[in-house]
């Protein structure tokens, strides 16, 4: 497995505000029976989440979900996928928030005897919600104010003033990053007479990763997503993120 960052190295900062709504990590592997690992699952869930798991004898274990009552945090375990999702309210930084969660996924894989996975995917979703009395003019001016990328900026030049609402325009681009890919998804929506929404989804994945390399690989994928975000948005947006809330 080889991951190549196509962007220049950039110093990671913890910003005072963020437009990110959710971050997630998905680990896909060859189908593995959870019922056959019932004993280790009981111990794993107790040790890691203080959850008492009581599998019913003879029934196949499908999907297990564990969530935190006071946090927007969800772990999911199935025959082919282990994932962690965290909302923006509880996200601090990749190192302090996501890596511990991914570490629990690695512990799960070790517990059920998985040594190599099909794919490791990291995703972050950023959302901008705007309110304006002149919705079409705001649409045209807000996009170049927010985004540097020309593929995104061209959306602002489309003639949509006579289009019925709601209006949604999507763009997608991707790039190879060695044994994986970076995918950028952009949606621009005019929701009604006053409201606009921009959604920027960034996804980076690596294929055929050894379990022992998942933490390092996920960190490299995060470096790519972080750099891609800074390559796509304007300095004005970064300044807004740096301001005290």
Residue pairs with C-beta under 8 A, 6 or more apart in sequence:
1 178
1 179
1 206
1 207
1 208
1 209
1 210
1 213
1 217
2 178
2 179
3 177
3 178
3 179
3 180
3 206
3 217
3 220
3 221
3 224
4 176
4 177
4 178
5 177
5 220
5 223
5 224
5 227
6 175
6 177
6 182
6 224
7 224
7 227
7 228
7 231
8 227
9 223
9 227
10 226
10 227
10 230
12 93
12 94
12 223
12 226
13 242
14 92
14 93
15 241
15 242
16 241
16 242
16 243
16 244
16 245
17 240
17 241
17 243
17 245
18 88
18 91
18 126
18 241
19 126
19 127
19 128
19 200
19 237
19 241
20 88
20 91
20 124
20 125
20 126
21 87
21 88
21 125
21 126
21 127
22 72
22 85
22 86
22 87
22 88
22 123
22 124
22 125
23 85
23 86
23 88
23 91
23 94
23 97
23 98
23 122
23 123
23 124
23 125
24 83
24 84
24 85
24 86
24 122
24 123
24 124
25 83
25 84
25 98
25 101
25 102
25 105
25 120
25 121
25 122
25 123
25 218
26 81
26 82
26 83
26 119
26 120
26 121
26 123
27 81
27 82
27 83
27 105
27 109
27 117
27 119
27 120
27 121
27 214
28 80
28 81
28 117
28 118
28 119
28 120
28 121
29 80
29 81
29 82
29 109
29 114
29 116
29 117
29 118
30 80
30 114
30 118
31 79
31 80
32 79
32 80
32 112
32 113
32 114
33 60
33 61
33 79
34 41
34 60
34 61
34 62
34 64
34 77
34 78
34 79
34 112
35 55
35 59
35 60
35 61
37 111
37 112
37 113
38 55
38 61
40 111
40 112
41 53
41 55
41 61
41 64
41 111
41 112
42 53
42 54
42 55
43 111
44 107
44 108
44 111
45 51
45 52
45 53
45 64
45 66
46 52
46 53
48 104
48 107
48 108
49 66
49 75
51 66
53 64
55 61
62 78
62 79
63 76
63 77
63 78
64 76
64 77
64 78
65 74
65 75
65 76
65 77
66 74
66 75
66 77
67 73
67 74
67 75
71 86
71 87
71 89
71 90
72 86
72 87
72 88
72 89
72 90
73 84
73 85
73 86
73 87
73 90
73 101
74 84
74 85
74 86
75 82
75 83
75 84
75 101
75 104
75 105
76 82
76 83
76 84
76 85
77 108
82 105
82 108
82 109
83 105
84 98
84 101
84 102
84 104
84 105
86 97
86 98
86 101
90 97
91 97
91 98
94 219
94 222
94 226
95 219
98 122
98 218
98 222
99 215
99 218
99 219
102 214
102 215
102 218
103 215
105 214
106 211
106 214
106 215
109 115
109 117
109 211
109 214
110 211
114 211
115 210
115 211
115 212
116 208
116 209
116 210
116 211
117 208
117 209
117 210
117 211
117 214
118 207
118 208
119 205
119 206
119 207
119 208
119 209
120 205
120 206
120 209
120 214
120 217
120 218
120 221
121 203
121 204
121 205
121 221
122 203
122 204
122 205
122 218
122 221
122 222
122 225
123 201
123 202
123 203
124 201
124 202
124 225
124 229
125 199
125 200
125 201
125 202
126 199
126 200
126 201
126 202
126 229
127 197
127 198
127 199
127 200
128 142
128 146
128 197
128 198
128 199
129 195
129 196
129 197
130 138
130 142
130 195
130 196
130 197
130 198
131 194
131 195
131 196
132 138
132 194
132 196
133 194
135 190
135 192
135 193
135 194
135 195
135 196
136 160
136 161
136 190
138 196
139 156
139 160
139 188
139 190
139 196
140 156
140 157
141 156
142 156
142 196
142 198
143 152
143 153
143 155
143 156
143 188
143 198
144 153
144 156
144 234
145 234
145 236
146 198
146 233
146 234
146 236
146 237
147 153
147 186
147 198
147 200
147 232
147 233
147 234
148 231
148 232
148 233
148 234
149 231
149 232
151 171
151 173
151 186
152 171
152 186
152 232
155 169
155 171
155 186
155 188
158 169
160 167
160 169
160 190
163 190
165 190
165 191
165 192
165 193
166 189
166 190
166 191
166 192
167 189
167 190
168 187
168 188
168 189
168 190
169 187
169 188
169 189
170 185
170 186
170 187
170 188
171 185
171 186
172 183
172 184
172 185
172 186
173 183
173 184
174 181
174 182
174 183
174 184
175 181
175 182
176 182
177 204
177 206
177 224
178 206
179 206
179 207
179 208
180 204
180 205
180 206
180 207
180 221
181 204
181 205
182 202
182 203
182 204
182 224
182 225
182 228
183 201
183 202
183 203
183 204
183 205
184 200
184 201
184 202
184 203
184 228
184 232
185 199
185 200
185 201
185 202
185 203
186 198
186 199
186 200
186 201
187 197
187 198
187 199
187 201
188 196
188 197
188 198
189 196
189 197
189 198
189 199
190 196
191 197
200 229
200 232
200 233
202 225
202 228
202 229
203 225
204 221
204 222
204 224
204 225
204 228
205 221
206 217
206 220
206 221
209 217
230 238
